[in-house]
Amino acid sequence: MCMKRTILVVDDEAEQRDFMRRVLQLGAYTVLEASDYAEALAVQRGHLGEIDLVVTDVSLPGGNGYQLSRALLAAEPRLQVLFVSGHAGAELCKFFGAQMNDMRFLEKPFRPAEFLLLANSMLDTAVPLTGAATS
């Protein structure tokens, strides 16, 4: 029996959340959604099972996606994190003080197949961010 994986999608744009949810559901994932930093933390606290992957926009109301990933990883160290944004990855890393090797990044807009393939790949390899729970 195969266990169904759970993915948390965090984006302040409802259309983007809906798009990502629909694509991930086609991949047979359970999808949770949040529109900002605080709601994402509340969704994680309220979810009874494990969240396997969080897909988060880098720019969020209430905090950025990198800060959110650190907060979520504190509770779930094996959590995979995929950052999405309409801005280039290296530029965002510099702005948020993140290391490029500490990020898995997909630039918007992206094709559904590209997004699903990356999510599948991340969940299959299950390599968490470096230094996730220790800082």
C-alpha positions in Angstrom: 0.0 0.0 0.0 1.5 3.3 -1.1 1.2 6.2 1.4 -0.2 9.4 -0.1 2.2 12.4 0.2 1.1 15.8 1.5 2.2 19.1 0.1 1.6 22.6 1.5 1.3 25.3 -1.1 1.9 28.9 0.2 1.3 31.8 -2.1 -0.6 35.1 -1.6 -2.0 35.0 -5.1 -5.1 32.8 -5.1 -4.8 32.1 -8.9 -1.2 30.7 -8.3 -2.3 28.6 -5.3 -5.2 27.2 -7.3 -2.9 26.4 -10.3 -0.4 24.6 -8.1 -3.0 22.8 -6.2 -4.7 21.5 -9.3 -1.4 20.3 -10.8 -0.3 18.5 -7.6 -3.7 16.9 -7.2 -3.2 15.5 -10.8 -0.1 13.9 -9.3 -2.2 12.3 -6.6 -0.9 14.4 -3.8 -2.9 15.7 -0.8 -2.6 19.5 -1.0 -2.9 22.0 1.9 -3.0 25.7 1.1 -2.1 28.9 2.9 -2.0 32.5 1.6 0.7 34.0 4.0 3.3 33.3 6.5 1.1 33.1 9.6 -1.5 30.9 7.9 1.1 28.5 6.7 2.3 28.0 10.3 -1.3 27.6 11.5 -1.9 25.0 8.8 1.2 23.0 9.8 0.2 23.1 13.5 -3.3 22.0 12.7 -2.4 19.2 10.3 -2.5 15.8 12.0 0.0 14.1 9.7 3.4 14.8 8.3 3.8 17.4 5.5 6.3 16.1 3.0 6.9 19.2 0.8 6.2 22.9 1.1 6.0 24.9 -2.1 6.3 28.6 -1.1 6.5 31.9 -2.9 9.6 33.8 -1.7 7.7 37.0 -1.1 4.8 36.6 1.3 2.7 38.8 3.6 4.0 38.6 7.2 7.5 37.2 6.3 9.4 35.8 3.4 9.4 32.2 2.2 13.0 31.5 3.4 12.0 32.6 6.9 8.9 30.4 6.6 10.9 27.4 5.5 13.1 27.7 8.6 10.1 28.0 10.9 8.4 24.9 9.3 11.7 22.9 9.3 12.0 23.5 13.1 8.9 21.4 13.6 9.5 19.0 10.7 13.2 18.5 9.9 12.6 16.1 7.0 10.4 18.6 5.2 11.3 19.3 1.6 11.1 22.9 0.4 10.6 24.3 -3.1 10.7 28.0 -3.5 8.8 29.7 -6.4 9.0 33.3 -7.6 8.8 35.5 -10.6 12.3 36.8 -9.8 15.6 35.1 -10.5 16.9 32.7 -7.8 20.4 34.2 -7.3 19.0 37.7 -6.9 16.5 36.4 -4.2 19.2 34.5 -2.4 21.3 37.6 -2.0 18.3 39.6 -0.8 17.2 37.1 1.8 20.6 36.0 2.9 20.1 32.4 1.7 22.8 30.2 0.2 22.1 29.1 -3.3 23.0 25.5 -2.4 20.4 25.7 0.3 17.5 26.3 -2.1 15.5 24.5 -4.6 14.0 27.1 -6.8 11.5 27.3 -9.7 11.0 30.6 -11.5 7.4 31.6 -12.4 5.8 31.2 -14.8 6.4 27.5 -15.1 4.7 24.7 -17.0 2.6 22.2 -15.1 4.7 19.2 -16.3 7.9 21.0 -15.1 6.4 21.8 -11.7 5.1 18.2 -11.2 8.3 16.6 -12.3 10.3 18.7 -9.9 8.0 18.0 -7.0 8.1 14.3 -7.8 11.9 14.3 -8.0 12.3 16.2 -4.7 10.0 13.7 -2.9 11.7 10.7 -4.4 15.2 11.9 -3.3 14.1 13.3 0.1 17.2 15.3 0.8 16.3 18.1 3.2 17.8 21.6 3.1 21.4 21.7 4.4 21.6 22.7 8.1 17.8 22.8 8.3 17.3 22.3 12.0 20.6 23.6 13.3 21.5 27.3 13.2 
